[in-house]
Amino acid sequence: MRWFKPNLRNSLHAIFSAGPPAPQDDPDTVVTIEDIRHRMLDLLSAEAESERLATVRRRIRYAVSVEALWFLRGEMMAVLSRSRGEALALEQISEISEMFDDLLPEGLRSRPSPLGRG
């Protein structure tokens, strides 16, 4: 008795049963790692030079993955909040965080904080 019975009907069904193609995103609206990197560096460009700022810029410039940039948001927050205040820095970091939508694994996405409710 054969367990697997390949035949033409099963093969054709497998080829054509993939369903409709996934919708293509508009190339102008797709955010890339370079877009995020440039936005992060732009936010840091107005800061006064310091050793900490140079370190954060270098880490952003040489980050090899979206995940690495995601984790650098905390360091950016520290640098920005020192000169701009925590509220403005948080607002700017949240704008960057939105750029990461659909680029990160589910476990790395921001979750709503109960502290933000009021």
Secondary structure, DSSP 4 states (H G I P E B T S, - for coil): --S----HHHHHHHHH-S-SPPPPPPTTT---HHHHHHHHHHHHTTSPP-HHHHHHHHHHHT--SHHHHHHTHHHHHHHHHHHH-HHHHHHHHHHHHHHTTTTS-GGGS----GGG--
